[in-house]
Amino acid sequence: MYYLSTRDASLRLTAAQAIARGLSRDGGLFMTSEIPQIDIGFINDLMPLSYPERAARIMKLYLEDYSDEELRRYTRAAYGEGFDGPCAAPLKKLDADTAFLELWHGPTCAFKDMALQMLPYLLRAALSKTGEKKEVCILVATSGDTGKAALEGFKDVPGTKILVFYPSEGVSNVQKLQMSTQEGGNVGVCAVYGNFDDAQNGVKAIFSDEALRERLAENGMFFSSANSINWGRLLPQIVYYISAYCDAAAAGLIKIGDKLNYSVPTGNFGNILAGWLAKRMGLPAGRFICASNSNNVLTDFIGTGVYDRNRRFYTTMSPSMDILISSNLERLLYAMCGDDAEVREYMRSLSETGRYRVSAELTEKIRADFYGAWRSEEQTAETIASVYGRGMLIDPHTAVACGALEDYRTAEGDDTPAVIVSTASAFKFCDSVLAALGRPFEAEGAELIERLGAETGAAVPAPLAGLDRRRVRFTETVEKTEMTGAVLKMLGLS
Ligand SMILES: *Cc1c(COP(=O)(O)O)cnc(C)c1O
C-alpha cells in the first residue's frame, strides 16, 4: 500500500511522507492506493479491547511504516488523561434503535479532539521517519472547533509551531474565548474578517505560495496542516465508527454482522468520510445520513449530483457546519471513481465556476451509501428541546444530525438501528441551547456556561469551567489579504 494524490495517482508516498506533507503540492488530497479489509473476526477481536487498543489495531492497517508497539504507545497517551472517562468515545442509548456516539469528552469538548490528540504523535513520528530536520509550522483555518483542538494538541510540542486563523463572524463566544486564552509558547491565534471559506482559502493560498515556502525553508521551517485535509487527521476518525459498532453490539442495539446506520453532522465532510471508509473496509454499516444546516450544499449534491457553492452563506447556531466548500468530498469522489483526471476536472470546474456536476454513475454510487438532509434553525432548536425532554442534553450540531435521521427514517422507511454522531458538548453553544430550551437569560459569554449547568443540572465539563477568568492573549483581526503578513509576524520573520 502507498499514498497517492486525488489529483495525481502516479505519486508513491509512504504514510509518514503523506502525514508530514499534509496537502499534496498539486492541490489534491492524499489517499491510499487500496483500502485495507476487515472482517467479522476482526470486529470480534476488538470487542474486549479498550479504546486505545482498538485504535492502535485499526490505524496499523494504514500505517505500515509505524510499529504496533509505537502505535499502542501513542494511542494510550492520546486517549488517556485528556479525556474525562475510561472510554474516549462512549455510546449512549436514546431508545431501542438509536444511540448517540459522544465524541466530545476530550480537552476541548468537541469531536476534533479525537483526531487532534493523536495527530501530534503521528506527525512527530512522521518527521523523524522521513529525516525531516526543519521545524514544522502547523497552519489551521478553523470554523471554531478545529482551532482550539489543534492548539491543545500541539501546545508546547517540541519542534512545532501552531498558527490558527478563525473567521471573525461565526464562531461562538465560548469558542472565541477558548482560542484567545490559549496557553503555550509555540502558539499563535488570529481572526480574519469574513467567513470560514475565506479563512480556509487564505490558508490554502499560503500553502501553495512558492516564495513563502522558500522563505520558511531559509529559516529552517516548513508548513504543514492540521485541517481535515491531512490524512493523519482523518485516520483516527475511522476508529470510532468501528469502535461504536462494537459498542452497539455490546449494548444490544444490533447483533454483530447486522447493519448499522450513522447520522453525521457534516461540514468539511471529514467525519462522515471516515465512516464511509470504515464501511469500505468491511464494517457492516448501512446508510450514512449526511446532515447539514441551512448551508445545505451537500444535501443538494447528494440529491442531484450537482455541487454548487454559488449560493447565500448563512451564519447558524451550528457554526462548525457553516461551510460551502467541503474539502474532503474530493477524497470520496476519487475513492469512488478511481480516476485522478476525472477528479482534476471536477476540481478545476469548482475553482473556476464554483460548481461541478459528477457523472450519473457516480451520483448513483453516492446515493447508495449516503442520504442528504438538512434542518433549519427553528427545527434544530425544536430538536434540542424535544431530545432534552427525553433526558439528553445535546448541542446544535448533534441536533441537526438527530433531525436529519428523523427525516431519513420517515422518507425512506428504513428503521435500521442508527448511531447519531454527537460532535460537541452542549456547553460550547450554551446561548443557543438555553434559547432552544426556552430559558431566558441576561448574562453573556462564558457566564452562560454556569447558567446552563444550573438550569439543566448537567455537569459543566472541566475544560470549560472558569473560562471567563483566563487571561486573553490574542486579540488581532486581519483582512484575508493580510494573512501572509500575519503568518510572517507570528513566526518572527517580518
Ligand atoms: C467540525 C465539526 C463538524 C463537521 O465535521 P466535518 O468533519 O467538517 O464534516 C460537526 N460538528 C462539530 C461540533 C464540529 O466541530
The ligand as an SDF file (V2000), in Angstrom:
LIG
                    3D

 15 15  0  0  0  0  0  0  0  0999 V2000
  -16.0410   20.1220   12.6790 C   0  0  0  0  0  0  0  0  0  0  0  0
  -17.3660   19.8390   13.2350 C   0  0  0  0  0  0  0  0  0  0  0  0
  -18.3740   19.2640   12.4620 C   0  0  0  0  0  0  0  0  0  0  0  0
  -18.1980   18.9550   10.9960 C   0  0  0  0  0  0  0  0  0  0  0  0
  -17.2600   17.9360   10.7750 O   0  0  0  0  0  0  0  0  0  0  0  0
  -16.5930   17.7530    9.3310 P   0  0  0  0  0  0  0  0  0  0  0  0
  -15.5620   16.7230    9.5120 O   0  0  0  0  0  0  0  0  0  0  0  0
  -16.0020   19.1050    8.9940 O   0  0  0  0  0  0  0  0  0  0  0  0
  -17.6750   17.3860    8.4020 O   0  0  0  0  0  0  0  0  0  0  0  0
  -19.5880   18.9960   13.0810 C   0  0  0  0  0  0  0  0  0  0  0  0
  -19.8100   19.3040   14.3740 N   0  0  0  0  0  0  0  0  0  0  0  0
  -18.8620   19.8680   15.1410 C   0  0  0  0  0  0  0  0  0  0  0  0
  -19.1850   20.2060   16.5520 C   0  0  0  0  0  0  0  0  0  0  0  0
  -17.6110   20.1440   14.6150 C   0  0  0  0  0  0  0  0  0  0  0  0
  -16.6760   20.7120   15.3790 O   0  0  0  0  0  0  0  0  0  0  0  0
  1  2  1  0
  2  3  1  0
  2 14  2  0
  3  4  1  0
  3 10  2  0
  4  5  1  0
  5  6  1  0
  6  7  2  0
  6  8  1  0
  6  9  1  0
 10 11  1  0
 11 12  2  0
 12 13  1  0
 12 14  1  0
 14 15  1  0
M  END
$$$$
